[in-house]
Amino acid sequence: MFYHLLKYVLLGPLLRLLFRPRIEGLEHVPSSGAAIVAGNHLSFSDHFLMPAVLKRRITFLAKAEYFTGPGLKGRLTAFFFHSAGQIPVDRSGKEAGQAAIREGLGVLDKGELLGIYPEGTRSHDGRLYKGKVGVAVMALKAGVPVIPCAMIGTFEAQPPGRKIPRIHPVVIRFGEPLDFSRYAGMENQKAVLRAVTDEIMYAILTLSEQEYVDQYAAVAKAEDATREAETGRRFPRTPLS
């Protein structure tokens, strides 16, 4: 109930009024049945803008930190994500990836839409990073299509570290569903999982026209933070064209 209240009454109309997002390719999102929507991740605003424009409910796997923050702000954030039907996933430890896959498959088993960011974390500089193979595991195990999605303009609207978004044009672009049925039963083969993930990332890249980096986002972010600490100089963030 709270999900629909947010989408249609409280948050959705406000987001549409402020950002006036241009939606492209919405016809590629199936009107029923299980599917994965895999997108780039540039901003905290992505969590709200994509669900606001979809006709169907979508459930995201959200990092556990959104549900465990301290103080009043932490409790409000946790309440919001729980009420919106988002699922907390612990990204630390060896079992983190398997837990996320189990949760995601549970959503797909119900015939629902699952939203996932294959990069695993927000891009800190506006570029598109290497995808993690969890999205491929879920697509093959569940036998569902993957709809690539590109968020364009959200990095400029709310880059990392900015709490209140600025008004900036936003485009949300959905691509044609990707069918991986030719790989059925091969979800335990590493080469297949990498090939499927790379195909998904290439589709997102084509839609977003970002610069691609063949490195995991978390690794690149850590390396940049180390360089900044060593040099005392903050490296510029890359704006999207």
C-alpha positions, 0 to 999 in steps of 0.5 A, a space after each residue: 500500500 505504501 509503495 503505491 502511495 509513494 508512487 502515485 500520491 507522494 513522491 511520483 508526481 513530485 519527481 515527474 514535475 521537477 525532473 520531467 523525465 523523458 521516457 524512451 522504450 517503455 514498450 520493451 518492459 513486459 506488462 506481465 511476467 517475471 523479468 529483470 531490469 538491469 540498469 546503470 547506477 549514477 545517483 541515489 535518485 535512480 532508486 526513485 525515478 525508475 520506479 516512478 515511470 514504470 507502470 508495474 511495481 519493481 523490487 530492487 535489491 538494496 544495500 543493507 546499509 540503507 536499513 541499518 543507519 543510526 539515529 532518526 535519519 537511519 530509522 526513516 530511511 529504513 522505514 522508507 525502503 521497507 515500506 517501498 518493498 525493497 530488499 536489504 542485501 548484505 554486500 560483505 562476506 563470502 555469502 553476500 552474493 549468494 544471498 542476493 541471488 536467492 532474494 532476487 530469484 524469490 522475486 522472479 519466482 512470483 512473476 514480478 519485476 526485479 531491478 538490479 544494478 550489475 555494477 554493484 554500486 554507484 559510479 563515482 565518476 559518471 563512467 560505466 563499470 564492469 558488471 558482476 555476474 549475479 545478474 547472469 546467474 539469476 537470468 539463467 536460473 529463472 529463465 527470464 528476459 533482461 531489459 537493459 536500462 540507461 539513466 541519463 542525467 541523474 549523475 548531474 542532478 545528484 552526483 555522489 555526495 550531493 544530498 539535495 538533487 538539482 534540477 536537470 533534464 533526465 532521460 530514462 531509456 529502456 532497450 529491447 529484452 535480451 533473451 538468454 534461453 540459448 544458455 539454459 542449464 549453463 548457469 554454473 559455467 564461468 565463461 558463460 556467466 561472463 559472456 551474458 553479463 558482458 552482453 548486458 553491459 554492452 546493451 546498457 552502454 549502447 543506451 547510455 553512451 557512457 565511457 566504459 571502464 573494464 574494472 569493477 566500480 568498487 575497485 576503481 572507487 577505492 583506488 581513486 580514494 587512495 590516490 586522493 589521500 596520498 596526494 591530498 588532491 581531489 580528482 575531478 568527477 567526469 560529467 556525462 555529455 
